[in-house]
Amino acid sequence: TEAIPFTPPPPAYTGELPPLPVSFYAPARPPEVVRAVYTFAARHPEVLHYVPCFCGCQNSGHKDNDDCFIQSRDASGRPMWEPHGMT
């Protein structure tokens, strides 16, 4: 079998977070829950980086659950949100 290469998680971000993404659909959960999940994603990539996603978004290029909430991070780790996590 072929070994899966190790990729370290991105850096956690402890600074001020950007506003949540705007969604064309009503969030699946109450706003405070959605905010808490996005905050957790920004602050704990060391967890979500190792959690697979089961919603089928891997067909869109997502590799792990972190990708469902974080589109990218700048050099300091500040996230740019992925709207997919709103649904």
Secondary structure, DSSP 8 states (H G I E B T S, - for coil): --------------S--------SS--SS-HHHHHHHHHHHHH-HHHHTTS---SSGGGGT--SGGGGTEEEE-TT--EEE-GGGG-
